[in-house]
Amino acid sequence: MIRLNIVFGEFARGCRQCQLGIKSVLFITGVCPLNCFYCPVSRDRFGRDVMFINDRPINKFPGDIIDELDRAGSNGLAITGGDPIMVVDRVVELVRLLKDIYGQGFHIHMYTHALNINEEAIKKMAGSGIDEVRIHAINPAQLNGKLSLLRVLKDAGIELGLEVPALPRFEGEIIKVAEVLITNGLISFVNLDELDVSPANINNLISMGYRPGPDGSVIGSLDAGIKIASEIRRRWSWINVNVCTSRYKDLAQIGARLFRINMRIGGGNEVVLDDGTVESKSEGGVVIKLRIGGKEYDVESG
């Protein structure tokens, strides 16, 4: 049996939107001063101030973003990187603009590493209107001096959560991070992502003793996530915990978004399949296509 997702409690609101394919994903910058050994961001993005939305390159900011949100019929936006806090002014400008265009119900969440947060950036984020911030930290030392800054976001009405990769051998440290954040009343959810293997991190992962699995994730990562989630729920039963598998991200999140987009833009000779691919019929036969980032790829023909 293939496990797609393991949820203890309820999804965070941002996760519920991703599950339904109604949230677009904005890669707002590749800039990040850290060099986490497990970072899967491709070398053509990491360290570069480039932007993509749903894997479509952004040449005009913010026009290309709004065009894609309309094309996708999105009800929300996830802002990732790199680390978005490195371009906090860009984030704040965009959040305010999208709230003006689509209304306060348009849900926006972003990710940031605890080590990168600072007082100036936090003050700007607190007044931006952003709905949810997901904090990245894999050991409690990374939270030193950061709790008061996170409290500013919490007091501003922003929902906070912890989101980290499920790292085998780091289970105890990640539980300690959760403990600090939970006992200080800062977070309402924890997301544990199955650790993906990519060309950018495979050498580092192997040097750390991790083994890539046949499904593109690290062997043992899912078990580590379940172990962490079970302990968090045992100790703090009110905290929502989600173990997000690589398979789930591919089939449920990305697939649902592609399905929604292709249903909106598909032609009269096209049928959108359950996985988001498009069956196109012509005199030459049937072609199955995958549309990503505005480009089409033939999957199979018949």
N, C-alpha and C positions, 0 to 999 in steps of 0.2 A: 504494500500500500504506500502511495506517495503522500507524504505530509505536505500540505500547502501552507498552513499557518497554525500556530498554537497560541490561543488567546486566553489569558487569565483575567477575567473581568470583562471590560469593554474596550473597544478601539478608541484611541484618541480621535477627535473630530477630523483632523487632517488625514488620518489613516482611513477613516470611513469613506472620505471623498476619493482617495486614491483607489480604494477597493472597487468603487463604482465607475472609475475611469473619468470622473468629472473634474479632476484636478490636473493642471498642466505643471510641468517641471521646468524651472528656469535655472540653468547653470549661469550664475551671474558674474563669476570670475574664477579663473584658475589660480589666482594669487593666494598663497598661504605660506607663512614663514616656517611652518613645521615640516617635518619629514617623517611622518608616521610610517613604520615599516610595512603596515598592512594597507596603505592607501591604494585604492584601485584606479584612481584617476589617470587617464592616459597621458603619456608624455607630451602629446601635442596640445594638451590643455593645461596640465599642471604647471603652475608658475607663470602662466601667460594670462594677461587680462583680456580674455575672450569670453563671449557670451553665446549661449545656445538656449533655445526654448523648444522642448520636445525634440531635441537633437537637430533643430533647424538653426543654422548660423544667424546671428543677429547683426545686421549691418547698420540699422537705424534704430537708435534708442530714443524713446520707448515705442516708436511706431510699429516695429516688427513684432514686438511682444503683444501689443494690443491686437494686431492682425491675427496672430496665431491663437490667442485666447478666443477671439470671435469665431475663427475657423473651427476650433475644437469644441466650442460651446461650453467652455470650462466655467465652473462655479467657484474655483479657487486656484491658488498657486502655491507650489512648494519651491522655495529658493535655496539653492545649494551651491557648491563650489568644489574646489578651493575652499576658502572660508568667506562667506558673504560679509562678515563684519569688517573685512579689510577694505570693502568699498561701501561703508555704512551710509555715506551720503547718497549714493546711488540707490541703495535699498530703501531708504526713507523717502526719497523723491518718488520712487516707483510705487511704494505702498500707498502713499497719500493720493497719487494720481488714480490708481486702480480703485481705491475706495470711493473716490469722487465719481468715477465712471460707472462702476458696477454696484455701488452701494456698500453699506457697512456689513452686509451679510456675506460678501465675497471674502472667503476665508483664506488667509495667507499665513503660512508658517515658514520658518527658516532654520537652518542648522548653523551652529558655530562651536568651535572648540573653546573650552574653558580657558585655556592658556592665552587665547587671543583677545579676550574681552578686556576692556579698559573703561575707565569712568566716562570719558568723553563720548565714546561710542554707545555706551549703555544709556546715557541721558538722551541721546538722539533717538535710539530705538524705543525708549519708554514713551516718547511723545509722538510716535509715528503712526499708531493705529494698527500695528501688526498684531495678529491674534495669538500666535503660538511660537515659542522658541525652544528648539531641541538642543540640549547641551551635550557636548562630547567630552568625556573624561574617562580614562581607563584605570586611574589610580587616584586615591584621595589627595595626594600631594599636589595634583594638578588643580585642585580647588582652593589651595591656600591663597588667602587674600581676595577671593572671588565671591564669597557668599553674600557680602553686603551689596555687591553690584547686582547679583541675581535677585536680591530682595527688592531692589529698585524696580526691576521688571515685573516681579510678582505684585508689588504694591500698585503698579500701573494697570493692573488687570490683565496682564499677559499670562497665558497658561504656559507653564514650563514643564518640560519632560527631559528625561535622560535617554539618549539614543547612542548606542555604541555597537561595534561588531562583537559577536559572541566569540571571544578569543579563548581557545583551550589554553589552560595553565594560568589564565588571568581571572578565573572565576571568582576567587576570593577577593581580589582587588576591586573588581567591578561591583561586587556586593557591598564592599566598604564605601565606594563612591555613592551607591544608592542610599546607604544608611545615612551618610552625611546630609544628602539632599532631602531625604524623607524626614529625618528627625528635626531638621530645621524648617520644615513645613514649606519647602520650595517647589516640589514637583508633584504632579498628579498621575504620571504614567512613566513607564520604562519600556523602551523598544530595544530589542536585541536582534540584530541583523546577522543572518548566516553569512560567514566571511567568504566573499567572492574572490576568486583567483583571476587575475588579469595579467596581460603582458607587463604592466607597470610594477606589479608587486610579486610576481611569481618567484623571482630569484631571492628576494628578501624572505619570503615565506619559507622557502626550502632551507635557506640558511638558518632559520629559526627552528627548524625541525618539523615544520608542518608539511603535510602531504596533500597535494591536490587530488580531489575526487573526480570521478567520471562525469559528474554533473556540473563541473565548473566551480565548485565550492571546496573549502578546506574540510578534509575528513575530521570528524569530531566536533566541528563547530556547532552543528545543530544540537548535539548532546550537551555541549557546554551551555548553550542558550537555555535549554530546558532546565538544566541544573540551576542556573542563576535565577531563572524565572520562578521556579518552585520554591527556592529559599526566600526570595523576596516576598512572595505571596504568603508563605508560612509565617513570616515575621511581621509583615505589614499587609494585612488582608484587604485593605481599602485601596491599595495602589493597583492600577490597571497595568498589566504586563503583556506585551505582545512579542512573540518570537517569530520573526519574519524570515521565511526561507527564500533562498534564491529562486526556487521553482515558483513560489507565490508571486514574487516580483515580476517574473517573466510572464506567467500565465494570467494572473489576476490584475495586477496593476497596469503593466504595459499593454497587455492584451486587451484589457477593458477600454483603455484610452484609445488604442488604435481602432477598436470596434466602433466606438462612439464617433470618432473622427470620420472614418470611412463610411459610416451610415449617413453622415451629413453631406459628404462631398462626392459619394459614388455616382457613377454614370448609370444610364438605363440598362446597359448590357453587363452590369457588374452585380455580383452577389457577395455580401460580406459574410465571411465564415466566422464561427464562434471564437477563433483565436485572433481575430482582427485582420487576417489576411483577406485578400480580395480575389474572387474567382471571376475572371473576365472571359466572356465567350465571344468568339469571332469565327470567321470562315476557316481559319487555320486550326481551330480546335479550342481547347480550354487552357487558359494560363492562370496559374495561381501567383498573385503578386503580393509583396510586402511593401507597404509605404511607410518610410521612416524619414523624418526630417525633410519632407517635401520631395524625396527621391523614391523611385520605384525599383524593386528588385524582383526578378523572376524566381519563384520558389520551385515550381515544377510546371510542366506542360503536358497536355494530353490530346 
